Amino acid sequence: MPRAEFRVRERDLAGRIGELRLKRGIIETPYLFPVIDLSRQELPVSEIREIGFNAVITNAYLLYKRGFSQALRDVLGSGVIAMTDSGAYQLMEYGSIDIDNETIIEYQKRIDSDIAVILDYPTGDSLDRAFAEKTVEITLSRAKDSLPKLDFENRAWVLPIQGGVHLDLLDKSAELSASLDYDIYALGSPTVMMESYNYEVVADMLVTVKNKLPYLKPLHLFGGGHPMLIPFAVALGADLFDSASYMLFARDNRYMTEKGTKRLEDLDYLPCSCPVCSRFTAKELMEMEQKERTRLLAKHNLYIVMSVLRKTKQAIVEGRLWELLEEFSRGHPSLYSLLTYISKRHYLYIENRTPSLPMRPSSVFAFGEESLSNPYIYRSRKFLLERYAPPPSRKELVLRPRLSLTITDEAVPDKEEVHLVYYDHIMSVPVDVARLYPEGHVVVPKAFLYEEELYMKAIRNAVEYALRKKMFYQKITLEVCYEWLGASLKALREYQFFNIKPVMCLNRVES
């Protein structure tokens, strides 16, 4: 059997849909490994499989301590891919564990894990520079020493990358790790930051690591399993996740949604249509015995995780992953902060990894300020302002407020010498590019017609286009909404080359 192989099928932003081909099966990424505990698993693996998960992860160190000696496939059943962690989480939690790297490697071979992890030394969220350097040094030393002992022909081996919040150490660790040619790389130590909603730090860590890893190697984000974070982590380049939160939350009567977590006792209605929520009410779940309630809540939580994974994949296929981030950012203040941070701090990283065209181009939805960082909109604006030249026969520019959702819904002028450009609070688009992607496929809300601040942004877009292109025209007419005439004239006082023409906007929209 050749080594594990990762193939990328489709991509958008820094996210991708891929196939991780293993000895005993294929995992389609993005994918989350549900964490299972063979000694206490209220939700059977068979039911996890029914939801759509064909791979799980369990803790090899805990199995070793409990004397487990069977092949995992004999316990989990055929068709279930088994990943095992090495016990580094326990090392981070308790400071030490009574096992060494060589022992845990051989043990994972013995129980025949499909994906196995060497024993790294987690940095955690430590701000201690000396300690962080120590964790990087020990982990890399173990990674090098382990290579002769790893049976890559039988299973995929994972190398966690340490350094934590010390991004220069993380960068160095990722670069050196990449030279060791493991099958999968993992971002170690982000769990504490995620639990405290410090997602911006996690974003910095992901970008730092991805910049140094080979393209055809998947990246696992340890502990990144809450559905609210998954689309953002995927957009930044994470391929694999794991989480026990679906079960831990269920044991505490916590009910996952796509954009947060609620307590079951606080719900009058279940905002979900999964098989669990379609069959039971919140009251009925609360009245059940705890074990059964935990099983059903865990099942619901995994349905939510699977739903978000599928939404994320479909967004990648359609080239709408940024739009999905905008949607999710309205679900929790921490996610709005994260999207703003990504658009300011990591925009070039995202833009450089976004394909020229989506696999299945469709309309591009634009809403507000965050939409300007959508790579497809950003590139379109840049092209129209910097590289586009209007048809030479059209010597009169008419800038007209867009009153329809799309350019293709607007009327084309009869005069051949007129060059019509529609403007709004997102961009200015000439009518002659209405059939190009994405210029003519950006769907913009008409909100700028009703709010002065947005309308002034639209005016600034029109002025910017006119200033960039005025050398091509003999005459420039700017149509402004009569309803905002006073504000428009005030904003345009310094621009003497415009012919200002008031037009009725709101009546036309409402009719």
C-alpha positions in Angstrom: 0.0 0.0 0.0 1.4 3.4 -1.0 1.5 6.3 1.5 -1.6 8.3 2.4 -2.5 10.7 -0.3 -4.3 14.0 -0.3 -6.0 15.3 -3.4 -7.7 18.7 -3.7 -10.9 18.7 -5.8 -12.3 22.2 -5.4 -11.3 25.4 -3.6 -12.4 28.9 -2.6 -10.5 31.4 -0.4 -7.9 29.3 1.3 -10.4 26.5 1.9 -10.6 23.4 -0.2 -12.6 20.2 -0.7 -10.3 17.3 -0.8 -9.9 13.6 -0.4 -7.6 12.0 2.2 -7.0 8.6 0.8 -6.0 6.0 3.5 -5.3 2.3 3.5 -8.9 1.5 4.7 -10.9 4.3 3.3 -11.3 7.9 2.1 -12.1 11.0 4.1 -13.6 13.9 2.3 -12.4 17.2 3.7 -13.3 19.5 5.4 -14.0 16.9 8.0 -14.5 16.7 11.8 -13.5 13.6 13.8 -15.9 13.1 16.6 -14.0 12.2 19.8 -15.1 8.9 21.3 -14.3 7.3 24.6 -14.6 3.5 24.4 -15.2 3.3 28.1 -18.1 5.8 28.2 -19.8 6.5 24.9 -23.5 7.4 25.3 -23.8 7.7 21.5 -22.9 4.5 19.8 -20.4 4.7 16.9 -23.1 3.1 14.7 -25.3 6.1 15.2 -22.4 8.5 14.6 -22.0 6.7 11.2 -25.7 7.1 10.4 -25.2 10.9 10.7 -22.5 10.8 8.0 -19.3 10.5 9.9 -17.1 7.7 8.7 -14.1 8.4 10.9 -13.6 9.0 14.6 -10.8 9.8 17.0 -9.9 8.4 20.4 -7.1 8.8 22.9 -4.4 6.2 22.5 -2.8 7.2 25.8 -6.0 6.5 27.8 -6.5 3.2 25.9 -3.0 2.2 26.8 -3.5 3.1 30.5 -6.7 1.0 30.5 -5.0 -2.0 29.0 -6.8 -2.0 25.7 -5.1 -4.4 23.3 -7.6 -5.1 20.4 -7.4 -3.8 16.9 -9.6 -0.7 16.8 -11.4 -1.9 13.7 -12.6 -5.0 15.6 -14.3 -2.7 18.2 -15.5 0.1 15.9 -16.8 -2.0 13.1 -15.8 -2.3 9.5 -15.9 0.9 7.4 -15.0 3.2 10.4 -11.6 5.0 10.0 -9.9 5.3 13.4 -7.6 8.2 14.3 -5.8 8.1 17.7 -4.2 11.0 19.6 -1.0 10.4 21.5 -1.9 11.9 24.9 -0.4 15.3 24.4 -3.7 16.9 25.6 -3.3 15.1 29.0 0.3 16.3 29.0 -0.9 19.9 28.5 -3.6 19.5 31.2 -1.6 17.7 33.9 2.0 18.7 33.1 3.3 15.1 32.7 2.2 11.6 31.6 3.8 8.3 32.2 4.6 7.2 28.7 7.3 8.1 26.1 7.1 8.8 22.4 8.4 5.4 21.3 6.0 3.5 23.4 2.9 5.4 22.2 4.1 5.0 18.6 4.4 1.3 18.9 1.1 1.1 20.8 -0.8 2.9 18.0 0.7 0.4 15.5 -0.5 -2.5 17.7 -4.1 -1.3 17.9 -3.8 -0.6 14.2 -4.9 3.1 14.0 -5.5 4.4 10.5 -4.2 7.8 11.5 -1.7 8.1 14.4 0.0 11.1 16.1 3.5 11.2 17.6 3.8 12.4 21.2 4.4 16.2 20.9 5.0 18.6 23.7 2.1 21.2 23.7 2.9 24.9 24.1 -0.7 25.6 25.1 -1.4 29.3 25.7 1.8 29.9 27.6 3.3 33.4 27.3 6.6 32.1 28.6 9.0 32.4 25.7 11.6 30.0 27.1 8.9 27.4 27.7 7.5 27.8 24.2 11.0 27.4 22.7 11.4 24.2 24.8 8.1 22.8 23.4 9.1 23.5 19.8 12.6 22.0 20.3 11.3 18.8 22.0 8.5 18.3 19.5 10.8 18.7 16.5 13.4 16.4 18.1 10.8 13.7 18.6 9.5 14.2 15.1 13.0 13.6 13.6 13.8 10.7 15.9 10.4 9.0 15.1 10.8 8.9 11.3 12.6 5.5 11.1 10.0 4.0 13.4 6.9 5.2 11.4 5.2 2.7 9.1 3.9 5.2 6.5 2.8 2.3 4.3 0.2 1.2 6.9 -1.2 4.4 8.3 -1.0 8.2 8.1 1.2 9.9 10.6 0.5 13.3 12.1 3.1 15.9 13.2 1.6 18.6 15.5 3.3 22.0 15.1 4.0 23.9 18.3 4.9 27.5 19.2 1.5 28.6 20.4 0.9 32.4 20.4 4.6 33.1 19.7 4.1 33.4 16.0 7.8 33.6 15.1 8.4 30.3 16.9 5.3 28.9 15.2 6.6 30.0 11.8 10.0 28.4 12.4 8.4 25.2 13.7 6.1 25.0 10.7 9.0 25.5 8.3 11.1 22.8 10.0 8.1 20.4 10.3 7.4 20.8 6.6 10.9 19.5 5.8 10.1 16.2 7.6 7.4 15.0 5.2 4.7 13.7 7.5 1.3 12.8 6.0 -0.7 15.3 8.0 0.3 18.3 9.9 -1.7 19.6 12.9 -1.9 23.0 14.6 -1.2 22.2 18.3 -2.3 24.2 21.3 -5.2 26.4 20.0 -7.8 24.8 22.3 -7.6 27.4 25.1 -7.8 30.3 22.7 -10.9 28.9 21.1 -12.6 28.2 24.5 -12.1 31.9 25.4 -13.5 33.1 22.0 -10.0 34.5 21.1 -10.5 33.6 17.5 -8.2 36.3 16.1 -5.2 34.5 17.7 -6.3 31.2 16.2 -6.5 33.0 12.8 -3.0 34.3 13.2 -1.8 30.8 14.1 -3.5 29.2 11.1 -2.1 31.7 8.6 1.4 31.4 10.1 1.4 27.7 9.7 -0.3 27.5 6.3 2.2 29.9 4.8 5.0 27.3 5.4 3.3 23.9 4.7 3.2 22.1 1.4 0.0 22.6 -0.5 -0.9 18.9 -0.8 -0.6 18.2 2.9 -3.8 18.5 5.0 -3.9 20.6 8.1 -5.7 19.4 11.3 -6.9 22.0 13.8 -6.9 20.2 17.1 -10.0 20.9 19.2 -11.6 23.2 16.6 -14.9 21.5 16.6 -17.6 24.1 17.4 -19.7 24.6 14.2 -19.7 28.4 14.6 -15.9 28.4 13.9 -15.6 25.8 11.2 -16.4 28.0 8.1 -13.8 30.5 9.3 -11.1 27.9 10.0 -11.8 26.3 6.6 -11.5 29.7 4.9 -8.1 30.1 6.5 -6.9 26.7 5.3 -7.8 24.1 7.9 -8.9 20.8 6.5 -9.5 18.5 9.5 -10.9 19.0 13.0 -11.7 17.0 16.0 -13.9 17.7 19.0 -15.5 16.1 22.1 -17.7 19.1 22.6 -20.7 17.4 21.0 -20.7 14.9 23.9 -19.4 17.2 26.7 -22.0 19.8 25.9 -24.7 17.1 25.8 -23.8 15.9 29.2 -24.3 19.4 30.5 -27.7 19.9 28.7 -26.1 22.3 26.1 -27.6 22.4 22.7 -25.5 23.4 19.8 -26.6 25.7 17.0 -24.7 26.9 14.0 -23.8 30.1 15.7 -23.6 29.4 19.4 -24.7 27.1 22.2 -27.9 27.3 24.2 -29.0 25.6 27.4 -31.8 23.1 26.8 -33.8 24.3 29.8 -33.9 27.8 28.3 -35.5 26.7 25.0 -39.2 26.7 24.4 -38.7 25.6 20.8 -35.9 23.6 19.1 -34.6 25.7 16.2 -33.6 22.7 14.2 -35.2 20.1 11.9 -32.7 17.2 12.5 -34.4 13.8 13.3 -34.0 14.5 17.1 -35.5 17.9 17.0 -38.3 16.8 14.6 -39.3 14.0 17.0 -39.0 15.6 20.4 -39.7 19.0 22.1 -37.3 20.7 24.5 -39.7 19.9 27.3 -39.8 16.2 26.4 -36.0 16.0 26.2 -35.7 17.7 29.7 -38.1 15.1 31.2 -36.0 12.1 29.9 -33.5 10.1 31.9 -30.1 11.8 31.7 -28.5 9.0 29.8 -31.1 9.1 27.0 -31.2 12.8 26.9 -27.4 12.9 26.6 -27.5 10.5 23.7 -30.1 12.5 21.9 -28.5 15.8 22.5 -25.1 14.5 21.4 -26.8 13.2 18.2 -28.4 16.6 17.6 -25.0 18.3 18.1 -23.4 16.1 15.5 -26.2 16.8 13.1 -25.4 20.5 13.5 -21.7 19.9 12.9 -22.4 17.9 9.8 -24.8 20.5 8.5 -22.2 23.2 8.8 -19.6 21.0 7.1 -21.9 20.5 4.2 -22.8 24.2 3.9 -19.2 25.0 3.9 -18.4 22.5 1.2 -21.3 23.8 -1.0 -20.1 27.4 -0.5 -16.7 26.3 -1.7 -18.2 24.7 -4.8 -20.2 27.9 -5.6 -17.5 30.3 -4.8 -19.5 31.8 -1.9 -17.4 31.0 1.1 -16.9 34.6 1.9 -20.6 35.1 1.8 -21.0 32.3 4.3 -18.5 34.0 6.6 -20.6 37.2 6.4 -23.7 35.2 7.2 -22.1 33.5 10.2 -20.5 36.7 11.4 -24.0 38.0 12.2 -24.6 35.1 14.6 -22.1 36.0 17.3 -20.1 39.2 18.2 -16.9 37.2 18.3 -17.4 36.0 14.8 -18.1 39.6 13.5 -14.8 40.6 15.2 -13.1 37.7 13.5 -14.4 38.5 10.1 -13.3 42.1 10.5 -9.9 41.0 11.7 -9.4 38.7 8.7 -10.5 41.3 6.2 -8.0 43.8 7.7 -5.1 41.6 8.8 -5.2 38.6 6.5 -6.8 39.8 3.3 -3.8 39.4 1.0 -3.4 35.8 2.3 -7.0 35.1 1.4 -7.0 36.8 -1.9 -3.8 35.2 -3.1 -5.4 31.7 -2.5 -8.7 32.4 -4.1 -9.1 31.0 -7.6 -9.8 33.3 -10.5 -13.2 31.8 -11.0 -15.3 29.5 -8.8 -15.9 26.0 -10.0 -19.6 26.9 -10.6 -19.9 30.6 -10.9 -23.2 32.1 -9.7 -24.3 35.5 -8.4 -22.1 37.3 -5.9 -24.1 38.7 -3.0 -22.8 42.0 -1.6 -24.2 43.6 1.6 -22.0 46.2 3.2 -18.4 47.1 4.2 -17.4 43.4 4.8 -18.4 42.5 1.2 -15.6 44.8 -0.1 -13.2 42.2 1.1 -14.8 39.4 -0.8 -12.0 38.6 -3.2 -14.3 38.4 -6.2 -15.7 41.9 -5.5 -12.3 43.3 -4.5 -10.7 42.1 -7.8 -13.7 43.4 -9.8 -13.4 46.9 -8.3 -9.7 46.9 -8.9 -10.0 45.8 -12.5 -12.7 48.4 -13.3 -10.8 51.3 -11.6 -7.3 50.4 -12.8 -7.4 48.4 -16.0 -10.8 48.8 -17.7 -11.1 51.2 -20.6 -14.5 52.3 -21.9 -15.5 51.8 -25.5 -13.8 54.6 -27.6 -16.9 55.5 -29.4 -18.8 56.6 -26.2 -17.7 60.1 -25.3 -20.4 61.0 -22.8 -20.3 59.3 -19.4 -23.6 59.0 -17.5 -23.2 57.8 -13.9 -26.6 56.5 -12.7 -27.7 55.2 -9.3 -28.4 51.5 -9.5 -32.1 50.9 -8.8 -32.2 47.1 -9.5 -30.5 44.3 -7.7 -28.4 43.4 -10.8 -26.9 45.4 -13.7 -28.6 43.1 -16.2 -32.0 44.3 -14.9 -31.2 47.9 -15.8 -32.1 49.6 -19.1 -29.5 50.3 -21.7 -29.5 53.8 -23.2 -30.5 54.4 -26.7 -27.8 56.9 -27.6 -24.7 55.1 -29.0 -22.4 57.9 -27.8 -23.5 57.5 -24.2 -21.5 55.3 -21.8 -23.7 54.3 -18.9 -22.2 53.3 -15.6 -24.3 52.3 -12.6 -23.1 53.1 -9.2 -24.0 52.0 -5.6 -22.4 51.8 -2.2 -20.3 48.7 -3.3 -18.9 49.7 -6.7 -19.5 51.4 -10.1 -20.2 49.0 -13.0 -20.3 50.0 -16.7 -23.3 48.5 -18.5 -21.0 47.0 -21.2 -19.5 44.5 -18.7 -22.9 43.3 -17.5 -22.2 39.8 -18.9 -18.8 39.4 -17.4 -18.1 37.5 -14.2 -18.2 38.8 -11.5 -18.8 42.4 -12.6 -22.3 41.8 -14.0 -23.2 39.2 -11.4 -22.8 41.2 -8.2 -26.2 41.4 -6.5 -26.4 44.6 -4.3 -29.2 45.6 -1.9 -30.9 49.0 -2.6 -30.3 50.0 1.0 -28.1 52.9 -0.1 -31.2 54.6 -1.5 -32.7 54.8 2.0 -29.7 55.7 4.2 -27.7 58.9 3.8 -24.4 57.4 4.9 -24.6 54.6 2.4 -25.8 56.9 -0.3 -22.7 59.1 0.3 -20.6 56.0 -0.1 -22.3 55.4 -3.5 -21.6 59.0 -4.5 -17.9 58.6 -3.5 -17.7 55.4 -5.7 -19.2 57.4 -8.7 -16.7 60.2 -8.1 -13.8 57.8 -7.9 -14.8 56.2 -11.2 -15.2 59.5 -12.9 -11.8 60.8 -11.6 -10.0 57.7 -12.8 -11.6 57.7 -16.3 -12.4 61.4 -17.1 -9.6 61.5 -19.8 -11.8 59.1 -21.9 -14.9 61.4 -22.0 -15.9 64.7 -23.4 -18.8 65.1 -21.1 -19.7 63.6 -17.7 -23.1 63.6 -16.2 -23.8 62.4 -12.6 -27.3 61.5 -11.9 -28.1 62.0 -8.2 -31.2 60.9 -6.3 -33.5 63.9 -5.9 -34.3 62.6 -2.4 -30.6 63.2 -1.4 -30.0 66.2 -3.6 -28.9 68.5 -0.8 -26.4 66.1 0.6 -25.2 65.3 -2.9 -24.6 68.9 -3.9 -22.7 69.5 -0.7 -20.4 66.5 -1.3 -19.8 67.5 -4.9 -19.0 71.2 -4.5 -15.3 70.7 -5.3 -15.8 68.7 -8.5 -16.6 71.2 -11.2 -16.4 68.8 -14.2 -19.7 67.1 -13.4 -23.1 67.9 -14.9 -25.4 67.2 -12.0 -28.8 65.8 -12.9 -31.4 65.1 -10.2 -33.5 62.0 -10.8 -36.3 60.4 -8.8 -35.1 57.2 -7.2 -37.4 56.1 -4.4 -40.6 56.4 -6.4 -39.1 54.3 -9.2 -37.9 51.7 -6.7 -41.2 51.4 -4.9 -43.2 51.2 -8.1 
